[in-house]
Amino acid sequence: MTAAENVCYTLINVPSDSEPPSEVSLKADLEKGEIKAKTEALKKVIIMILNGEKLPGLLMTIIRFVLPLQDHTIKKLLLVFWEIVPKTTPDGKLLQEMILVCDAYRKDLQHPNEFIRGSTLRFLCKLKESELLEPLMPAIRACLEHRHSYVRRNAVLAIYTIYRNFEHLIPDAPELIHDFLVNEKDASCKRNAFMMLIHADQDRALDYLSTCIDQVHTFGDILQLVIVELIYKVCHANPSERARFIRCIYNLLQSSSPAVKYEAAGTLVTLSSAPTAIKAAAQCYIDLIIKESDNNVKLIVLDRLIELKEHPTHERVLQDLVMDILRVLSTPDLEVRKKTLQLALDLVSSRNVEELVIVLKKEVIKTNNVTEHEDTDKYRQLLVRTLHSCSVRFPDMAANVIPVLMEFLSDTNEAAAADVLEFVREAIQRFDNLRPLIIEKMLEVFHAIKTVKIYRGALWILGEYCSTKEDIQSVMTEVRRSLGEIPIVDNEIKKETGEVKPEDEVSAAPAQKLVTEMGTYVTQSALSSSRPSKKEEDRPPLRGFLMDGDFYVAASLATTLTKVALRYVAIVQDKKKQNSFVAEAMLIMVTVLHLGKSSLPKKPITDDDVDRISLCLKVLSECSPLMNDIFNKECRKSLSHMLTVRLEEEKLSQKKESEKRNVTVQADDPISFMQLTAKNEMTSKEDQFQLSLLAAMGNTQRKEAADPLASKLNKVTQLTGFSDPVYAEAYVHVNQYDIVLDVLVVNQTSDTLQNCTLELATLGDLKLVEKPSPLTLAPHDFANIKANVKVASTENGIIFGNIVYDVSGAASDRNCVVLSDIHIDIMDYIQPASCTDAEFRQMWAEFEWENKVTVNTNITDLNEYLQHILKSTNMKCLTPEKALSGFCGFMAANLYARSIFGEDALANVSIEKPIHLGPEAPVNGHIRIRAKSQGMALSLGDKINLSQKKTNV
């Protein structure tokens, strides 16, 4: 074992600019100084010894002049001093002076002050010399009967450590501690004693637990936690003991301590898969989520519930608890609500869907009455989507849900209203029996719709599904009401006559680039008026949109009017009424065209919208059967096809999920009978306590790494050359927000290298936690230096530095070896994620940093290149598989990922296969990356550039 690997209990930071004191001055202070001077001198001695100085001449001085002092600060410092000072001669024999020290500590163990006794006992836990401990054993035993609990609990710890390291010094320790435990009343002492018995003599621990198993619920929480651990370990090693202790675990679920309840529930699930046990554990988890105020705790416990659901046999038990799970929605945190709704949706069945929908409807109505908060809108959106999913899976529920949700079409929050509209569109297409109800409700809220996007969608639904004469006339009435008096231009000019219109300060907002469903770009600029006049506020909604220059809604209106007019002609036989209705529709279109060409709107009508309205006018003037067919049948067929494809995709993804979760057993798998299983075979299942400890220490192995050693070697970076005087290489271990650099330093010279220091600096969002301490390397010796780096965001970080050292006996300046740079791979922080098309387009428009990467690869197949990019970047492809299947020479796909810091990364892959260059021609095109931060966009672009080409291994 190298010097750097020795167990170290004490770390003291030393200012680098301080001057090391001489041994003579320290000796003088220790001998003749006041208490304060002696304290300072002792501190300096400790620091010097920690830095590698030996100082053997001061040992006797400290024993003579410092050890007898009764000052508490000095006594505390002496404990540190005796811990770090070398206690043996070079040949391994104990120093003679240590006998005096041993006697001093025997007196301290009998000291009337409980603090001195307790701290001395703590110090004895760190001693590794059995010769020093042997004379102290009677005094340590006596401390078990001290009146103060602080002394007793430290005495238990000291006995446990001594028994573990030197069993011959106290062979009867388990028996002694068992007797102590039976008579002890203090909770912390009982906990330490019980902990010792678990690790030293499990049978005695079980005997004690058997005697008091009915009183476990009355114990303190620290003792209860240790009891849970013991039961888990015993039942894990010997499953036949389960029946004996499972009742105890059930009782601990009722503990007043949240930590005990959590551990007991986790243990119960691993010990038993009976429905009653799973239900009790799940109920306990739900209570914890509701009662705990910390959102992190809520999320952790929710994850445990989600893990329970993943087990096929447990899912049915959890289905009965859906209503209890929904109580978690009272938490204001959006992330907790999101997970809860997803869990409830996964567990919903025909038995509980009605109750679920009632609760969700109440929650939706509640969000309407709450004062606007940033998360209220998002929560409403989540509720709408959940109700949407419920209605698609259970069509009987749609009639209850739709009237409530349609009230939100008039909401100012466009995102929630858009979700409602999407739901309504799907419901009206799928459920013929609900069409009259939806049309009636849509006509009621139509006038109150405030956003133009929702208005366009509502117009489309009314135009597509109004099939009776009364409904069609109602649509025309609503359109006229929403448009105001026509002709619009004359009406607006009349309004202005005799009035002086205040000059509105009109400012153009920066143009925004948007991406359409097709993957093409459109530019949208918004005009904002700083002082809206009273007249503008009173305008009907549709006229307001048109006066603002949004003529896309006019094109949508023209299509809707054409559809209803053609349908009206087919329903009503009276020619006069037919002509009257068609003429009214044409008049509305013409007046809108006239307004677009005039100077009244803030922006003139676009050529595309003029073409669309003109086409609709031509269709109405001719009324050909072909056009009637296209407008009234083909549109609906397209929607029906789109919804069918989406439903198939959802079913396919659900099928994949269920296949993942189903426990497949092969026909020739051996059947394992618990009664016949050997004891060592049962322990093959991982120990949960051990796994959680490893996870906390960051030692978890990645599941995909088949050979852990091979994966570790892949991350070793060579920092210096083989011919350098000091050779160094680093293993980079990434554990979420921390990076640990394990640097191996080898002295390749025949000289002793003193003050060998690893100096590191970082570039990017990395921060060095602590400066590695200097080492002394013997000729051809080696050592490991560890350095911790904190990561703050996802961007390519670089760690660089050098190794500086002094050569023993040389008078020259310090020597320096410059290290190669260590590049931190951002792929350790990026995880695949999914979002809806609307969210993708919204983020694409909002994110300001774009990085365009030109495709430069040797891959010849489009799909293979896409899969290669997905694997290299950890991103998820949002474009459905059906849209990517087949071969047409080009491909466009949207990719999405999220970092562990919550940053989003978007990418649009547009690639083609240049067929004219032959079948072996490589793929070409571009990849556009967008992110909120510059670092993320650049880092991802660099990663794609580095890994574009396929390497033949």
N, C-alpha and C positions, 0 to 999 in steps of 0.2 A: 504493500500500500504506500502510495506517495504521500509526501507531507501535506499536499493540498487536499487529500481525501480523508485526513483524520477528523474524527468527530469534534465539532467545535460548538461550545455553548455560549461563548462570549465574543461579541464583536464591538469594538470601540473605535469610533471615527477620530482620526488625528489630523489637526490642521497641517497642511503640507509645508507651511512656512515657519513652523515652530522649531526652535533650536534644541537639539537633544542635550539634556543636562549631563554633567560628568558624574561618575560614580562617587567621587570624593565628596562633592557638594550634597549629593543625596544622602550619603552616610551621615554627614554632619547634621542635616535636617532631621533625620530619623532618630539620631541619638539625643540631640540637645534642644531640638525645636519645640515650640508650643504645639498644642493639639492641632491647630489649624495648619501649621507648617508640616507636621508629620502627615496629616491627611493629604496635602498637596504632593509631598514627596512620594507617598505610597501610590498615589494615582500615576505619577510619572514612571515609577518602577513597573507598574502593571502594563502601561502603554509600551515601554521599552521591551519587556519580555514578550508581549504579543507581536512586536515587530522583529523578533528573532534574537534579541540580545540575551545572553545567558546570566550575567550578574551574580555569580556564585558567592562573591564576597559579602553581599548584602543579606544573605539568608540568616546568618546568626545574629546580625544587627537587628533585624525585624523580630526575631524570636525573643531577644533580650529586652528591647526597648519599646516595641509596638504591641506584641502579643498580650502582655499583661494589662494593657489599658482597657477601661470599661466603657469607653465612648462608643455609642451605637454605630455612628458612621464608619469609624475605623474598623469595628467588628464586621460590618457589611463588606468593606473593601478587602479585608483580610480573607473573607470567604472566596472572593474573586481571585485574590493573589494565590491562595493555596490550591485553587483549582487549576491555574495555568502554569505554576512554577514547576520545573523539572524535579521529580521526587526521587529519582534513582541515579546511581552512578552510571558511567558509560557501559559497564559490564552488566547492568540490569539489577543490581542489588539496591535495596532501599537505603537512602541516606540516613546516617545516625541521628541527625538533627530532627528528623521527622517524628522520633519518639516523643520529643518535647512538645511538638505540635499536637500529637495525638492526645497527650495528657491535657493540654489546654482545651481541646474540644470535648473531652470527657467531662471537664468542669462546666463547659457551656451547656452540655446536655442536661446538667443538674442545676442550671441557673434558675433563680426564682422568676425571671422575666420570661413570659411565654413567647414573646417575639424572637428573643435570642435562641431559645430552644427550637422553635419551629424553623427558623432560617438555617440553623445548623443542621437540622434533619434534612432540609431540602438540599443543602450542600453535599451531604453524605451520599445522596442519590447519584452524584456526579463522580464520586471517587471510584477509581478502577484498581486500587491496590488493596488486596485482601489483608496484608499485614497491618495496614493502618486501621482497618475496620474491626479486626478481631477483638482488640481490647475494649472497643466501644459497645459491643453487643449487649452486655447487661444494662447499660445506660439507655440504649435504644429501646429495649424491651420495657424498661420502667416507664418510658414516655407514653406507652399505650394506656397507662392508668392515670395520666395527668388530668387535672380538673378542666383544662381548657381544650375546646374542640380543635383549635388551630394546631396545637401540638400533637393531639391524637391522630388527626388525619395525615399530617406530615410523617408521623412515626410509621403509619401503615404503608405510605409510599416508600419510605426508606427501607422497610423490611421487605417489601415486594421487589425493589430493585436489587437489594443484596441477595435475596433468595434466587432471583433470576440469574445473577452474575456469578455468585459464589454460594451454591446451595449448601456446601459443607459447613458454612458459618452459622446457619440457622435452619437445620434440616426439618424442624417441627413447625416451620412458618405457617403452612396451611391450617394446621390444627389450632395454632395460637390465634390466627386471624379469625377462624371460624368461631371460636369461643368469644373473642372480642365482639364479633358481629352480632352474636345472639344477645349480648347484654347491652350493646350500644344503643343510644337514643338519638344522637345527632345525625341528620340526613347526609351531610357531606362525608362524615366519617364512615357511615354505613355504605355509601356509594363507593368510596375508595377500597374498602375492605371487600365488598362484593366483586368489584372489578378485579382485584387481585385473585380472588378464588376462581373467577371465570378463566383466567389465564394460567393459574398455577395448579389448581385442583378442581376441575369442573364437577366432579362427583360431589364434592363437599358443597359447592355452590348450589347444585340441584337439591341436595338434602335440605339445605337451609331454605331454599325456595319452596320446597314441598311443605315445610312446617308452617310457612306463613303465606301460602298461595291465596288464601281467602282475604288476607288483609292488604294485598298488593295495591288496591285502589286507594288506600289511605296513606301510602308512602309519598315521599317528596318526588317531584318530577325527575330530578337527576338520577335517583335510584330506579325509578320506573323505566327510564331510557336504557339503563344497563340491563335491567331484567328482560326487556324486549330483545336486546342484542343476544343475551344468553339463550333465550327460547329459540330465536332464529337459528343460532349456530348449532344448538343441540338437535333441533328437528331437521336441519339441513344435513347433518352428519348421520342421524339415525331417525328416519321417517316414522318408525314405529312409536316414537315418543309423542307424536303429534296430538293424539287423543288426550294425553295427560295435561298438555299445556294450552290447548286451543281455547278453553274456557277463560283462562287467565288473559289471553290476548283480547277476547271479546270484552272483558271487564275494562281493560285499559283503553278501549275505544271511547269509554265514557270519562276519561281522565280530564281534569281541568286544564292541563297543559296542552297547547296546540302541537308542540313538538312531539310529545308522547303519542297523541292521537294519530299524527301523520305517520310516525314510525310503526305504530301498532297496525294501522290499516295496510301499510306496505307489506308488513310481515304476514298478516292474515291472508293476503292475496297469494303470497308465495307458498303458504302452508296448505291452503285448501282451495279447491275450485268449486266447492259446493255453492249453489245459488244463494243460500242464506248468508254465507261468508262474504261473497262478492257484493251482495246487497248492503250488508252492514258496512263494509269497507267503503263502498261508493257513497253511502249516506254520510259517512264520517268525512270523506273528502269534500262533499258538497257543503256540509256545515262549516268546515274550515274555510272554504272559499268565501262564504257569506260573512263569516264573523271576523276574518282577518282584514285589517285595513291596508296592509302593504300589497300593492299591485303585483310586485315580483312574486310574492308568496302565492297569490291567486293564480298567476300564470303557471307556476311550477306545479301546483296541485291540479290545475286543469289539464296539464300535460299528462299527469298520472291517470286521470279519468279517461283521457283519449287513448292512452296505452291499454287501459282495461278494455275499451271498446274494440280494439284491434283483435282481441281474442274472440273467435267465433262463438264459443259457448257462453262468454260473458255478455255478449251484445244483447241477448234477449232479456237478461236480468236488468241491464241498464235502460232498456226501452220502457220499463215500468217506472223509471225514475226521471223521465223527461221533464215532468212538471216541476220536480224539485230542482233539476238543473237550471230551468228557466228562472228560478229565483235569483240566480247570479246576475241577471240583467239589471238588477237594482244598482250594480256597481257603475259609477260614471265613466270608468276608463274604457276607451274605445277598443283597445286590443283585447281586453278580457271579454267584452261583449261579442266581439267578432268570433273569438274561439268558441264561446258558449253557443252562439247561434249555429255555427258550423257543426258542433257536436250534436246539438238538438236535431238539426236537419238530417244528420247521418243516422240518428236513432229513431226518427219518426216512423210510425207504422200506422196501418189502418185503424188500430185500436186507440191510438192517442192523438191522431192528427187533428181531430175536432177541437180538443182542449188546447192543443198547441196554437192553432189558428186564432182561437179566442184571446189567448194571452198576447200573441203578436199584434192583433188588432188593437188591443188596449194600449200596448206600447207605442204603436204608430200614432194613436190619438193623443197620447201623452206628449209626444215630441212636438205636436202642433201647439200645445199650450205653454211649452217651456220657452223662456226668453232665449232668443237666438244665441247660440254658442257655436264655436268653430266645429265641435264634434257632433252637435245635434243633427246637422244636415247629413253627415256621413253615417250616423247611426240610423237615421230614417232610411237612407239608401240601403243599408244592410238589411233592415227589416223588410223593405219592399222586395229585395231580391230573395230573401228567405221565403216570404209569402208566395212569390212567383214560383219558386221551385216546388213548394208544397202543392200549389194548385196544378202544376203540370203533372206531378206524380199522383195526385189524388184529385181528379177533375170535379168531384162532388163539392169540393171546398170553394171552387172558384166563385160561385154565386154569392157566397157570404163575404168574400174578400173584396171583390171588384168595387161595390158601391163605396166602401170606406176609402179605398186607395184612390179612386178617381177624384176625390176631393182635393188631392194633392197635385192635380194637373195645373191648378192655379197658383201653385207654390212659386215663390221667387227663386228658390234653389233649383237651378236647371237640371243638375245631376239626378236628384231624387225624382223630379217630374219626368225626366227622360226614361228612367227605369220603370216608372209606372206606365208610361206610354208603350214601352216595349212589351210589358206584361199584357196590357190591354190588347195590343195588336195580335199577340199570340193567342190570347183567350178568344177573341172574336173570330179568329180563323179556325180554331180547333173545336170550339163548343157552339154549335149552331143554335142550341136552345137559349144561350145567353145573349144572342145578338140584339134582340129588342131591348133588353135591360141596359146593355152597354151603350146602345145608340141613344136611348132616353137620357141616361146619365151624362153622356158626352155632350148632348145638346144643352143640358142644364149648366154645365161648367164652362162651355165654350167661350162665352163672352168674358169670363174672368181670367182666362189664360194670359199671362204677362210676358212670357218669353217667346221670341219668334220661332225658335227651333221646335218648341212644343206645339206651337200654333200650326206649323207646317205638318207635323205628324198627325195632329188631330184632324186637320182638313183632309189628309189622305185617308184616314180611317172612315170619316163620314162619307167621303166621295165613293169609297170602295164598297161600303156595306149598307148604305141606305137603299133599301129595295122597295119600300112602299111609297105610294103617292104622298101620303101625309109627311113621312120622314124627309122626302126630297124637298117638299115645300118648306119644311122647318129649317132644313140646311140653308135654302135660299134666303129665308127670313133672317137667320143668324148672320149670314154673310153680309146682307144689306145693313143689318144693325151694326155689325162690326166695322163696316166701311164708311158709314155715315151717308150724308146726302150726296147724290151724284147728279151731274158730272162733278168730279172732285175739283178739277182746276177752276171751273167757274165758281164753285162754292167757296174755295179758299180765297179767290180774288175778292169775292163779295165780302167775306169776313174782314178782309184787310182794308176795304174801302172805308175811308173816314177814320181809320185808326193809324197811328204812327207806330210802326213795329219797332220795338227796341232791338238794337243791333246785338245779336248774340255773338259772343266770342266763341268762335268755333275752332277747336284745336284738333289736329289729327294725331291719334295715338300711333306709336311705332307699328309698322306693318308686321303682322305675325305670319310666319310660314306654317301652314297646316298640311297634313297628309290625308288624302282621301282614302276610301275603302280600297281603291285600286293600287294604292302605293304611290300615286302621283302627287305633285305639290300644287297647292293653290295659295294665293296670298290674300290675307284678309286684313283690312285696316279698319279701325274703329274710329268713328267721329264722336267726339264728346262735346256737349254744349255746356258752357259754364253757368249760363243763366237761362233755364227753360222758362218760357213765358207761360202765363196762366192759360193761354189758349192751347198751347201744346199739351198741357196736362189734361185738358178736358177732351182731347181728341179720342175717338173710338180706337180700340187697339190696332186693328188692321190698318187704318189710315195712319196711325202713328208710325207703324213699321215702314209703310211706304214713304212717308214724308222724311223718315230718317235715311232713305235711300236703299233699303233692303228689298230689292225687287225679286230676289229668289223666291220669297213667299208669294209674290204675284204669279210667278210661273207655276207654283204648286196650286194656287187658287184656280188658275186657268184650267189645269188638268182636272181638278175636282169638279169644277162647273161643267166641263165637257162630259165627264163620266155621268154625272147626275142628269144632265140634259138628255143624253142619249138614252139613259134608262127611262126617263120620264116620257120620251117619245114612244118607247116600246110599251109602256104601261097604259098611257092615256090615249084613247082613240080620237078624241075631239081635236081636229086640225087646228082650230083657233087657239085652243089652250096650248097645244104643242108649240105653235109658232110664237105665242106670247112668251112662253118659258125660255125657249131658245134665244129669242130676241133679248130678253132680260140678261141672260148669261153673256151674250155677245156684247151688250151695252157695258156691262161691268168690265169685261176684258179691254174694250176699246178705251173706256175712261181711264183705266190703269195705264194703258199704253200712252195715252195723251199726257197723263201726269208725269210719266217717266221721261218723256221728251221735253217737258216744260222745264223751266228753271226753278220751280218751287222746291223739289226735294233737295236734300243736302248732297246727294250723289245722283247722277243720271243713271237711267236704266242701262244694263249691259246688253251687248248684242245677243248673247245666248238667251237671255230672258225674252228679248223682243222676238227672236225666232220661235221660241216655245209658245208664246201667246199667239203669234201669227198662225202657227200650225194648228193650234186649238180652234181659232176662228175659222180656218179653212175646213177643218173636220166638221164643225157644227154647220157650216154653210152647205156642205155636200151630203153629210149623213150617210156615208157608204157603209155597207154591212161589214167590210173588211176592217175598217177603222173601229166600228162598234165592237167587233170581236177582240181587237188588240187592246182597246181601252178597258173593256169590262170583263175580259176573261184571262188574257195572257198575264196581266199584272198580278192577279190573284194566284195564278199557277206558279209564278216565280216565287211569291211569298211562301206558298205551300211547300214548294221544293226546298227552299232555304230552311224552313222549320223542320222538315223531315230529316234533312242532312244533319242539322244541329242535334236533333234528338238521337239520331244514330250514333253520333260522336260521343254524346253523353253516356249512352248505354255501353258503348265500347270501353270508355274510360272506367265506368263503374265495374264492368266485367273484369277488366285488368286488375282493378283494386281488389275485387273479391277473390280473384285467382291468387293474388299475392298473399292475401290473409288466410286463405283456406289451408289448413294443415293437410298436406298430401302424404298419405302413407302408402308405400309400395306393397304389392301383394306378398312379396317374399321377405318383408321386414320382420325381424324376430319380435315376438310378443314379450314384453317385460312384465313379470309378476312381481309386485312389491315384496311379497313374502319370501320370494326365492332370490331376490337380488342381493349380491354381495355388498358388504358395507362400503368398500372402496369404490364400487361402481356408482353408488348414489351420490357421491360427492363430486361427480363430474360436472354437475350444474354449477354455474358461477356463484360465488359468494357475493351477495348484493352489497354487504358492508365493505368488502374488499374492493369491489368495482367502484363504489362511490368514493372511496378513499383515493383510488388511483386517478379517478376523474378530477378530483380536487387538486391532486398534485400534477395534473397535466400529463399523466403517463398512459393515457388510453391509446390503444393501437387502432389505426384506421381499419375498418372492416374489409375494405377492398384489397388491402395489402396481404397477399397470400403468404409472403415470406417477410416477417417484420424486419429481419436483419438486412435483407436486400433493400427494403424501402428506406431504411435508416442510412445505408451507405450511399444511396442516391442523393442524399442531402448534404453530403460532406463536400466542403469547398476548400481547395488548397489555397493557402494565403501567402506562402513564400516558396522560393525555389529549393530544390534539394541541396544545392551548393551553398546556400546561405548559412551563416554561423548558427542562426536559430531557425529551425524548421517549424512551421505552424500550419495547422489545418483546423477548420471549424465545422461542427455539426449544427445546423440551423434547425431548431425545434420550434414550430409555430403552434401556440395553444391559444386560439382566439385572439384576445387583445395583447397577449404577451409573446415575445420572441426570446427564447433562451439560446444564447450562443455558447456552445461547449467547445472551447478552444484547446487543442492539444499543442503544447509548446515543447520542443525537443532541443536540448543543448547539444549541438553537433561538434563543439570544440573540446579541447582538453583543459580549458580553464573553468574556474568557478565563476558563474555569472551572478552578480549581486544586484539587488533592486531591479530585477527583471519585471518590467511593467508593461501591461497591454493598454495602450492608449487608443481609445475609440472615439469617433465622431460620426454623426448621422446627417443624412440629407433627405429631405422629405418630411412627412408627418410622423417621424420616429423620435423617441426621446430615450436617452440612456438613463436607466434608473439609478445605477450606482457605479462608481469608478472601481474597476477590479484592483485588489490589493497587490502590492509588489511581492515577488518571490525571490528566493535564492536557489539557483540551479547548480548542482554539482556537475563535474565533467560527464558528458554523455547521459545526463539525467533527463527525465521528462516530467511534466506536470500538466494538470488540467485546470484551466481558468474558466470560470463561468461568468457570463455577463448577461444582464436582463435588459431588454429593450421594450418599451411600451409603444403600442401602435394606436394612432388616433383616427386615421381614415384610410380609405382604400386608394392608395396610389403607390407607384413603384418607389420603394425606399432604397437607399444605398447606405451601407455601413462601411466606413473606411478607417484606416488608422495605421499605427506602427507599433513595433516592440522596441523599447529602449532598455538598455542595461549597462552596468559597469562591470569591467573585467577586474577580478580580484587581484590586487597588487599593481595594477597598471595606473600610470599617472595621467593618462590621456583623458579627453572629454568623454562624455557618455556616447555609447554606440547606438545606432538606430537602424532597424530593418523595416522598410516600408512594406505594408501588407497589400495584397490584392483586394479590390472592392468586393463586398458581399452584396448581391442584389436580392432584395426580398421579393418573392413571387406573389403577386396580388391574387393568384388563383386560390391561395389559402383562405381568402376572405370572401370570395364570390360564390354565391349559391344560386342554383336555378330557382326561378319563381314564375308565377303566372299572373296575368291581369287580363281584363277584358279589352276588346278592340277599342272601345270608347276611351278607356283609361290610357291605353297606349298612345292614342292620337293626341289626347289632352297633354300627356307628359311630353310627347314629341314637340308639341307647339310651345310648351313652357320652358323646356330645358335650353339654355343658351349656348352650351358648349358642344360643338360638333367637330368630330374628327373623321375625315374621309380617307379611307385606306384603299389603295388600289390593289386589286387582286393580282398576285404574282406567285403562281403555284405550278407544280408539275402534275397535279391531279387532273385527269381528263374527263371525269364524270361529275355532273352538277350535283347530284344527290350525295355522292361520296364526299365532295368538297364541303357541302353543308354539314354533314355528320362530323367531318374532321374539325370544322370550326366550332361546332357545339361541344365536342369533346375537349378541345384546347382551351375554350373560354369559360366552361361551366355554365353556359347560358342555356335557356330553354327556348325551343322553337314554338311560337304562338300560332303560326300558320298551320291549319289542319293538314293532316297527312294526305287527305284526298286531293287537296289543292296542289300538293307537291308531286303527286304520283303522275306517271306518264312521262313522255318526253316531247318537248316542243322547241328545244334549242335555247330556252332562257328560263330563269327562275327568280322569283322575288319572295323573300321570307322575312318575317319580323321576329327578332330574338329579344329576350328579356331576362334580366338577372337582378338579384338584390344582394348587397354586401351585408356582412354581419353588423355593420354600423348603421344599417337602414338606408343606404344610398341606392338609388335606382340606376340601372344601366340599360339603355335601349340600343338596338342595332337593327339596321335594315340592310339585308343582303340582296343585291341586284346583280345577278351573274348570267352569263350566256356562254354557249358553246359555239365557237366560230366554225361552223360546218364547212365553209369554203376552204378552210386550211387543212382539212382532212380529219379522219377519226382520231388521230393521236394528238391533235392540237389541245393544249391545256385550256382550262376554264379561264375566262377573263371577266372583268366587271369591277364593281366597287362595293365596299362595305361602309355604310355611314353609321357612326357611333354617336349617340347623344347622351349627355349626363349633366347633372346639376353643377358638378364641380369640374374644373379643368383637369385636375390630377387624375380623376377617374377616367375621363374620355381619352386622355393621352396614354395612360397606363394600359388601358384595354386595347388601344390601337397598336401600341408597341408589342403587346402580347400576340395579337393577331399577325403582325408583321413577322415576328420571330418564328411562329409555328405554322405559317401558311403552307410551307412545302412539306410534302410527305417524305419521311426518311425511311429507307429500307433497313430494317434491323436484321 
